[in-house]
Structures are given as C-alpha cells and as structure tokens.
Amino acid sequence: MTETSPASPGSHNDVLQMQNAALVAGVKKRMSPLGMALADLVETARLWRLGVMLGVLDIRLRYRGSALGPLWMTVTSALMVASMGIIYSTLFHMKLGAYLPFLALSLMLWQAGLSSIISESCECFVSAEESIRSVRQPFLLQAVRMLTRNAVVFGLNLIVPFVVFVIFGRWPGFDAVLALPGLLLWMLDGVAACMLLGSLCARFRDVPPIIGSLMQIVFYVTPIIWMPQQMGPNSRLLIYNPFYALLEIVRGPLLGTPPALSVWGMAIGSSLVFGLIATVVFVKVRARLVFWI
C-alpha cells in the first residue's frame, strides 16, 4: 500500500500564483477599454519608483564613458546663450543686462522643457519596445521614465540662467515659487503627450518628423529669442498661442513678473483640451499598442 506524499509549500505557492494570474487575466478580459486604461494609470502610480529608476538609468547609459556626462548639455547651452545674447541684443538694439537673462531662461525652458518633452513623447513607446515586449508593465510607466530623464536634463540646464541671473543681479525673489504650479502642469501635459503622440507615432512613423518640423515653426512664432514687447500693440495676440501661455506661466515668475490670469486661463484650458483628446485616443488604441511597436 503506497502513501501519498504531501504537497510541498513551493508547489502550493506556484498553484496559487497561477490561479491569481488566471484570475487577473480573466478580469482584464471582461474590463472595458476605459477600465483597462484606468488600471494602467493605477498600476503606473504604484510602480512610479521603477519609472524613476529607469529614467535615471537611461541618462547613465546615454552618457557612459563621457568625462562630463550630461554636463556637456550645460556647457553647450552656456555657449549658445553667450553667443546668441551678444548677437541678438545688438540686432534688437537692447541692453545686454535686460536681454541676456530673458534669453538664457527662455532657451532653457524651451530646449530642456517643452520642446524636449514633446519630442521624446513621440518615441516613448517605440524606444521602449524591448522592455514592453519582455516584461508586463503599464504603458504609462514610460511617461514617468521620460519625465524623469527630462527632469535631470532640466535641472542641469537650470545652471545656465542661474549664473546669468547672478552676474546681472536679476533675482526673482519669492515670485519664483509661483513657477511650481506651472511645472506641475508641464508634467501633466507630458503624460498626455505620451498618451497621444506616443500612440500616434507608434502607429504612424511619419509623425515624429512632422512634429519636429512644427516645433521649429512654433519656436520662431513664440517669444523665446525675441521679447513680447517687441510686437508692440500686437503683443495682445500672443495669448492665442498656447505655447506662449505654457512658457510664460513658468518664465514669468522666474523673471519676477507673474503672468496675468488670462495667460493662466489659456494654459489650463489648452492643457485640458489636449489631455481630453489624449485620453480618448489612448483608451481606444491602448490594446493595440503592443502590436504597433
């Protein structure tokens, strides 16, 4: 007569894990596209530390073997600000002490902020193809990863306008704190950009160069290398440029001139519309993203 050996604890745990995995898979099959997108968001919030670690790792891998690492971007930005400041202050007949702080801050906010977020959002899913295909993880974790990379670059480039402010004695004082809500809005727009542009660029690979060309046009029609008051009475038309509003809610407080309520209204309104469109698109295409990348 044979005796049946009791099941080991390890095999019992394996059975429970398989049952839980099957239960989760069954629940997901019954979830609506909106429920799947919300579950993706909740899981991203739970794994945000992983997204931050991946973003920092991306920076380390990008600049491995380099003597200065990401500080090369700071050096490049400093040389660009110095050369452009001297040339354009002469062309625009403006005092260097008034123009250079504006130019240094504007270029930094554009290149390491808005423009960088939009361009990297286009590739947020495609560039993470191997990670998405090999490990089960929420798609929006790539948005946290992208924002972390940009936050590191943003912090390093902030050195340039800080030095310029010190040299010319332009310090915003307590008004600089008012830039924090603007930066928070930028982060939310970054998540929306990943949902919309990341999805579209995963499906249509011609979209990234189109976005790049449009951003070059936006650069010249937005007061970055030129100041708003140079437009004279026509400067009131700038309020209809959402990029101007988004830039000004951060740049204004750092220059000691908090933006008007109309500027904040345009920035928040355009962000809400953009976020709504991004959410609708992401909900509809999320289930197909893994096949597109």
N, C-alpha and C positions, 0 to 999 in steps of 0.2 A: 504494500500500500504506500503510495507516494504522497508526500506532503507538499502543499503549495507554499512556495516561499513568499513572504510579504513583499509588497512593492517598496522599492527604495524611495526615500524622500525626494531624491533628484528627479526620478521618473514622474513622481506625483506632481512636482512643480512644473515639469515640462508639459504635462497634460493640462494643467490649469492655464499656463501661458497660451497654449494652442487654443483652448476654449475661449479665453479672453480675446485673443486675436481674431478668432472667427466671429465672436460677438460684435467686436468693433467693426469688422468688415461688413457684417450684416446690417448694423445700424447705419453705416455710411451709405450703403446701397439704398436704404429707404429714405435718406435725407434729400431734401430739395437742393438745387444749386445754391440758393441763398444760405441754407443751413450749412452746406459744405464750406462756403466762403467764410461764414462766421466761425465755424470750427477751426478753419485755417488761421483766422485772426487770434482766436483764444489760445491756440497752441503756440503761435508766434510769441504772444505775451508771456507764456510760460517758459519759453526757450530763449528769451531775449539775451541772456548771458552768452549762449552759444553763438548767436549772431554777432555780438560784440567781439568775441574771441576770433571768429572767422574774419571779421573786418580788420582787426589788428594783424592777424597772420598774413592777410593779403598785402598789407603795407610792408611787412618784413620781407616777404618773398619778392615783392616788386623791386626793392632796393638792396637786396642781399649782394654782398661784395662791393658795395659802394662806400666810399670813405665818409661822405657826409649824409648818405641816405636821403630821406625826404627833405632834408635841409637844402638840397640843391634847388628845390622849388622856391624856397625863401630867397636864396641868392638870385635866382632868375627874376623873381618878382621885384626885388630891390633894384636890379639893373634896369629893368623895364620902366619902373616908376621914375627913376632918376632921369633917364634919357627922355622919356615922353614928357615929363614935367617941365624940363628945360625948353624943349621944342615947342610944345603946345602953349605954354604960358607966354612965349614970345609971339606965336601966331595969333593968339586970342587977346594979346595986349593986357595980360592980367599979372598981378603981383604973384611972385613965386610962393610967398608965405600964405597967400589965400588959396592958391590953386593946387599946390602940391599935396596938402593934407586931403583935400577933396578927391583928387585923382588917386592917391595911394589907397584910400579906403574904398572908393568905388571899384577900382580894378580888383582888389582883393575880394570884395563881396560878390563880384560878378564871376571871376575866374574860379575861385575856390568855393563859391557858394552856389548861386542859382544856375549858372551855366554848367558847372561840374555835376550838380545833382541831376539835371535834365539829361545830359549826355550819358552819364553812367546808368541812369534808369533804363535807357534803351537797351543796354546789354546785361541788365541784372539777372535775367533768367538764362539767356543764351550762354553767358560766360560761366555760369554755374551748372552747365549741362551734366558734367560727370558727377557732381555732388548730388544733384536732384535725382539722377537715374540710379545711383548706387545706394542711397540712404533715404529712407522715408522721413521726410521733413516737410513742414509747411512752406508753401511758396513765398509767403510774405517774410519769412526769415531772411530771404535775400535782400529785402528792403532794409532791414536792420543792419545787415552786413554792409550794404552800400552806404548807408548813412554814417556808419562808424568810420569807414575809410575816409569819407569826405570831412567828418569832424576832425580827424587827425590832421589832414591837409589844411583845413580851415584854421586850426589852432596855430600851426606853424607859419602860415602866411600872415596871420594877425600881427606877427612881429614887425613886419614892414611898416604898416600905418602907425603902429605904436611908437616906433623910433622916429618917424616923421613928426608925429604929434609932439614928442618930447623936444625935438630940435626947434620947432617953430612955436612952442608954448601954447599949443591948441589942445586943451583938455576938456572933455565934455562935462566932467563932474558927475553929479548924481543922475543927470539925464540919461547917462549911458545904461542905467538899469532898465529903462523903457525899451531897450532893444531886445530884451529877453523874450517878451511875447512874440515879437516878430520872428525870432529864431525858432521858437516853438511852432509857429505857423509854417515856416520853411520845412520843418521836419515832417509835419503832416502832409504838406504838398509833395515831399519826397516819397512818402509811402504811396500817395495817389499816383505819382508819376511812374512808379514801379508797376502798379496795377494796370495802368493804361498803356504807357509807352512800352513797358517791358512785354506786355501781352501782344501788342501790335507788332513790335519788332521781332518777336519770336515767330509770328506767322508770316509777316512780310519783311523780308530782309532789305528791301529798298528804303524802308522808313528811316533808319539811322542817318544815312547821308542827307535825306530830305530835312530831317530835324536839324542836322548840323548847319545846313545852308540857311534855314530860317533863323537859327540863333545868331548867325553872323549879321543878318539884316536887323534883328532886334537889338544887337549890340550898338549899332550906329544910330538907331532912332530912339534909343533910351539915353538919358543924360548920365553917361559914365565917363567919357573923356571930355565932354562939354557940360557946362553948368546950366541948370534950368533957367536962370535969369537971363541967359544969353538969347533966349527966344523972345524976350520982351513980353508984350501983351498976349502973344500966342502960347505962353507957358501954361495957361489955364487948360489947354488941350491935352497936356501930359496926363491928366487924371484919367483919360480914357485908355491909357497904356497900362495894362495890368502889371507888366514887368517893372514899370516905374514905381507903381504903388508898393509892390513887394520889396523892391530895393530900398525905397525911402523909409519904410517902417523900421528898418534896421539901421540904415545910414544916417537918417535924421537925428535920432537920439545920440549916436556916437559923434556927430558933429556939433552937438549942443543945441539942435533945433528940432524939437519933437514935431512929427508930422501932424497935419490937420486931420480932423475927424473924417473928412471926405476921402482922404488918402487911405485911412484905415478901413473905411467902408468899401472902397474899391478892392483893396487887398483881400478882405474877408469874403466879400461877395464873389469875386473871381475864384477864390480858393474853394468855396462851397460848390460852385458850378462845376469846377474841374474835378473835385472829389466825387460829386454825384455821378458824373459821366464815367469816371474811372471805376467806381463801384459797380455800375451797371455792366460795363464791359468785362470786368474781372469775374463777376458772378456768372456771366454767360459762357466765358471761354476757359475758366479755370480747369475744368475736367479734361480739356484738350491740350493744355499747355505742355504736358509731358511728351506728347506725340509731335509737337511742333519743334521743340528744341533738339 
